[in-house]
Amino acid sequence: MNTLPRIALYTSLAAAVVFILAGSQSKFTSSGSVVSAAVAGAQDQAPPADQGPDPAAVNQAPSGPSYTTEAPPLPDQSAAPGQAPDDSGYAEQPTETADQPPPPLPDYQQPPPPGDDYIWTPGYWAWGPNGYYWVPGAWVEPPYTAALWTPGYWGFYGGRYMFYPGHWGMHIGFYGGINYGFGYVGLGYEGGYWHGNHFFYNRAYNNINVRSVHNVYSYHANVHVENVPRTSYRGGQGGVQVRPRQSDASAWHEPTAPRMSSQVQHAQTYGGVRGQFAAQNHGRPATPAISKPLPADRNVQPTQRWQNQGGSQNRGGSQNHGGSQNRGGGQGDQHHR
């Protein structure tokens, strides 16, 4: 008589156990899906192991002869240990000399570019009657389409420190191996590149406001440069020990233009501001960078370097000959240090 009730009871208990196990399995499977989705999302956000070719590689000149019939000479190796060779074959003639090294580079924020196609020119230490003073970094309207800025630098030679001013050109030349930041990592330039008539900005190295700049990409360059952080000069005791490369020589022998008059005036203006003097600011200039861009000189024509050897050249500003030059090509740390 009690067989049927017992069977019914056992059947109900078995069904309950199956229901509980099924619910638990369903809950586990759902949780596992959530975890898997989270992991997949994290993997999607992680940087790729291989970013592909560096689009800013076009900023460096080919290693072989470019605008000359024979390869440029190799760096002078006759300098004494700890003394950099004369860089007159790779940079503008020195415009300033000092008997002491410049201070370390300050740490500062870069203002965002004011619009498309402006080029960042990093700040640097200049020499004046009151000693070293800081020339603020600034965005500059380039003198012609596709112009790139090779920064100036201090180099130790002949027992003195000499400043080799920067210049404009088709490719980035030698700037002493100085890590100025914002894409100027010591060799080449990773802050962006020209593609046709427009400049593309690398947000990995620049402070970008997408409301004012439209051509933006992101690429973390794998650049190995043997330089000391914040060191502001080449050669001598404590300076960056680096030699020019063949591509630096090739870039120097291409058509170039010296710094523009607006850049020269910019440097002269801050030579009279006490807050910029190293003796006053102890390495922390009052104005490390400015947000107002510098205008371009008009009708600038880059000239062939080897054609000007032995002749005089305007060192205070750009040369105006009319016309412009375009360089198409390319493939399509916002804080210093």
C-alpha positions in Angstrom: 0.0 0.0 0.0 2.9 2.4 0.7 4.8 1.6 -2.5 3.1 4.2 -4.7 3.5 7.1 -2.3 7.1 6.3 -1.8 7.7 6.1 -5.5 6.0 9.4 -6.0 8.1 10.9 -3.2 11.4 9.7 -4.7 10.4 10.9 -8.1 9.7 14.4 -6.8 13.0 14.5 -4.9 14.9 13.4 -8.0 13.1 16.0 -10.1 14.0 18.7 -7.6 17.7 17.7 -7.6 17.8 17.8 -11.4 16.2 21.2 -11.4 18.7 22.6 -8.9 21.7 21.2 -10.7 20.4 22.6 -14.0 19.9 26.0 -12.5 23.4 26.0 -11.0 24.9 24.9 -14.3 23.0 27.6 -16.1 24.2 30.2 -13.6 27.8 29.0 -13.9 27.7 29.1 -17.7 26.3 32.6 -17.7 29.0 33.8 -15.3 31.6 32.1 -17.4 30.4 33.9 -20.5 30.6 37.3 -18.7 34.2 36.6 -17.7 35.1 35.4 -21.1 33.6 38.6 -22.6 35.5 40.7 -20.2 38.8 39.0 -21.0 38.1 39.4 -24.7 37.3 43.1 -24.2 40.6 43.6 -22.3 42.5 41.8 -25.1 40.9 44.1 -27.7 42.0 47.2 -25.7 45.5 46.0 -25.2 48.1 47.4 -27.7 49.0 45.1 -30.5 52.3 43.3 -30.3 53.3 44.6 -33.8 52.1 48.0 -34.8 53.4 47.6 -38.3 55.7 50.1 -40.1 56.4 53.5 -38.4 54.7 56.1 -40.6 57.1 58.8 -39.3 60.1 56.9 -40.7 59.6 59.0 -43.8 61.1 61.9 -41.8 64.6 60.5 -42.1 66.6 60.8 -45.2 67.8 57.8 -47.1 71.2 56.6 -45.9 72.7 56.8 -49.4 73.6 59.9 -51.4 70.7 62.2 -52.0 71.4 65.5 -53.6 75.1 65.1 -54.2 77.1 63.1 -56.7 79.1 61.4 -53.9 78.4 60.4 -50.3 78.8 63.0 -47.6 82.0 62.7 -45.5 81.9 60.6 -42.3 82.1 62.4 -38.9 85.5 63.7 -37.9 87.1 61.2 -35.6 90.2 63.3 -34.7 88.6 64.8 -31.6 89.9 63.9 -28.2 87.9 61.5 -26.0 84.9 63.3 -24.4 85.0 66.0 -27.0 82.6 66.0 -29.9 83.9 66.4 -33.4 83.2 69.6 -35.3 79.6 69.4 -36.6 79.9 72.1 -39.3 79.3 69.4 -41.9 75.9 68.5 -40.4 74.5 71.7 -39.0 74.4 75.5 -39.3 77.5 77.4 -38.3 77.5 78.1 -34.6 75.9 81.3 -33.5 76.7 81.3 -29.8 79.6 80.1 -27.6 79.9 79.6 -23.9 82.5 78.5 -21.4 80.1 76.4 -19.4 77.5 73.7 -20.3 73.8 74.6 -20.6 71.5 73.5 -17.7 69.4 70.3 -18.0 66.2 70.5 -20.0 63.2 71.5 -17.9 60.1 69.3 -17.6 57.1 71.0 -19.1 53.7 70.6 -20.7 53.2 71.1 -24.4 50.3 73.3 -25.5 48.0 71.8 -28.1 48.5 72.8 -31.7 46.4 75.8 -32.6 45.2 74.2 -35.9 46.2 71.9 -38.7 49.7 71.8 -40.2 51.7 73.6 -37.5 55.1 72.2 -36.5 56.3 71.9 -32.9 59.7 73.5 -32.3 61.0 72.5 -28.8 62.3 74.9 -26.3 66.1 75.2 -25.7 68.7 77.1 -23.7 70.3 80.1 -25.4 73.2 82.2 -24.4 73.1 86.0 -23.7 74.8 88.7 -21.7 73.1 87.3 -18.5 74.2 83.7 -19.2 71.8 81.0 -20.3 68.2 81.7 -20.7 65.3 79.5 -21.9 63.6 80.1 -25.3 60.1 78.7 -24.9 58.8 75.9 -27.1 56.3 77.0 -29.7 54.1 75.8 -32.6 55.3 77.4 -35.8 53.7 77.9 -39.2 56.2 76.2 -41.5 57.8 78.3 -44.2 56.6 76.0 -47.0 54.5 72.8 -47.4 56.2 69.6 -46.1 58.9 71.5 -44.2 60.3 69.7 -41.1 62.2 71.3 -38.3 65.5 70.0 -37.2 66.2 71.6 -33.7 69.3 73.4 -32.8 71.7 72.0 -30.1 74.7 72.7 -28.0 77.9 70.8 -28.7 81.3 70.8 -27.0 84.3 71.4 -29.3 87.7 72.9 -28.8 87.2 73.4 -25.1 84.0 75.5 -25.5 80.3 74.9 -25.9 78.8 76.0 -29.2 75.2 76.4 -30.3 74.3 75.1 -33.7 70.9 76.6 -34.7 68.1 74.6 -36.2 66.9 74.6 -39.8 64.0 73.6 -42.0 64.3 70.8 -44.6 62.7 67.9 -46.3 64.0 65.5 -43.7 65.1 65.6 -40.1 68.8 66.1 -39.7 71.3 65.8 -36.9 70.4 67.6 -33.6 73.1 66.2 -31.3 71.2 63.2 -30.0 69.3 65.5 -27.6 66.0 64.1 -26.4 63.9 67.3 -26.5 60.6 65.3 -26.0 57.4 65.6 -27.9 58.6 63.4 -30.7 62.2 64.7 -30.9 63.6 61.6 -29.2 67.3 62.2 -30.1 67.2 61.0 -33.7 64.5 61.5 -36.3 61.1 62.8 -35.4 58.2 60.7 -34.1 55.7 63.5 -33.5 54.1 63.2 -36.9 54.7 63.3 -40.7 53.6 65.1 -43.8 51.2 63.3 -46.2 50.7 65.3 -49.3 49.9 68.9 -48.2 48.8 68.1 -44.7 50.6 67.1 -41.5 49.5 64.1 -39.5 50.0 64.3 -35.7 51.0 61.4 -33.5 48.9 61.7 -30.3 51.4 59.3 -28.5 53.9 62.2 -28.4 51.8 65.4 -28.7 49.1 67.1 -26.7 46.3 66.9 -29.2 42.9 68.7 -29.2 40.8 66.9 -31.8 38.5 69.9 -32.1 41.3 72.0 -33.7 43.4 69.2 -35.3 41.9 66.7 -37.7 44.7 64.5 -39.0 45.6 62.4 -36.0 47.1 58.9 -35.4 48.8 57.0 -32.6 52.0 55.1 -32.8 54.5 54.2 -30.1 57.9 54.1 -31.7 60.4 51.5 -30.6 63.4 53.9 -30.7 66.6 53.0 -28.9 68.7 56.1 -28.3 71.8 56.2 -26.1 71.2 59.5 -24.4 70.9 60.8 -20.8 67.5 62.1 -19.8 67.2 65.9 -19.8 70.8 66.4 -21.0 70.9 69.5 -23.1 74.3 69.2 -24.9 76.4 66.9 -26.9 80.0 65.9 -26.1 82.2 67.0 -23.2 81.8 65.7 -19.6 78.2 64.6 -18.9 77.0 65.3 -22.5 75.3 63.0 -24.9 77.9 60.8 -26.7 76.4 60.2 -30.1 77.7 60.4 -33.7 75.9 61.7 -36.8 74.5 58.9 -39.0 74.7 58.7 -42.7 71.1 59.7 -43.0 71.8 62.9 -41.0 74.5 63.8 -43.5 72.2 63.1 -46.4 69.5 65.3 -44.9 72.0 68.2 -44.4 73.0 68.0 -48.1 69.4 68.3 -49.2 67.8 71.8 -49.8 67.4 73.5 -46.5 66.3 76.9 -45.1 67.6 78.5 -41.9 65.4 79.5 -39.0 62.9 82.2 -39.9 62.9 85.8 -38.7 60.0 85.1 -36.4 62.0 82.4 -34.7 65.0 84.6 -34.3 62.8 87.4 -32.8 61.2 84.9 -30.5 64.6 84.0 -29.1 65.7 87.6 -28.8 62.5 88.6 -27.0 63.0 86.1 -24.1 66.6 87.0 -23.8 65.5 90.0 -21.8 63.0 88.3 -19.5 64.4 87.6 -16.1 62.1 84.7 -15.4 63.8 82.9 -18.3 67.4 83.3 -16.9 68.9 80.1 -15.6 70.6 82.1 -12.9 67.2 83.3 -11.7 64.9 80.3 -12.3 67.3 77.6 -11.2 66.3 75.4 -14.2 62.6 76.2 -14.1 61.8 78.9 -16.6 58.7 81.0 -15.9 57.5 80.4 -19.5 58.7 77.0 -20.8 56.3 77.1 -23.8 53.8 79.4 -25.4 50.4 78.7 -26.9 50.5 81.5 -29.5 52.0 80.2 -32.8 54.8 81.9 -34.6 54.0 83.1 -38.1 55.9 81.9 -41.2 58.1 84.0 -43.4 56.6 84.1 -46.9 58.1 83.0 -50.2 60.8 80.9 -48.6 62.8 78.7 -51.0 65.1 76.1 -49.5 68.5 76.1 -51.1 71.1 73.4 -51.9 73.6 73.0 -49.1 76.7 72.1 -51.2 76.1 75.0 -53.5 76.5 77.4 -50.6 79.7 76.0 -49.2 82.3 78.7 -49.0 79.8 81.4 -49.4 77.9 83.6 -47.0 74.4 82.7 -45.8 71.8 84.6 -43.9 72.0 83.2 -40.4 69.4 85.5 -38.9 66.4 84.4 -40.8 65.1 82.7 -43.9 66.1 83.3 -47.5 63.3 84.7 -49.7 63.5 83.7 -53.3 59.9 83.1 -54.2 58.1 79.8 -54.7 57.6 76.9 -52.5 58.3 73.2 -52.5 56.1 70.2 -51.8 57.1 66.8 -50.5 54.4 64.3 -50.7 54.7 60.8 -49.3 54.3 59.0 -46.1 51.7 56.4 -45.1 48.7 57.1 -43.7 54.4 61.9 -24.3 52.5 64.7 -24.3 54.7 65.6 -21.3 58.4 66.2 -21.7 60.3 63.2 -20.3 
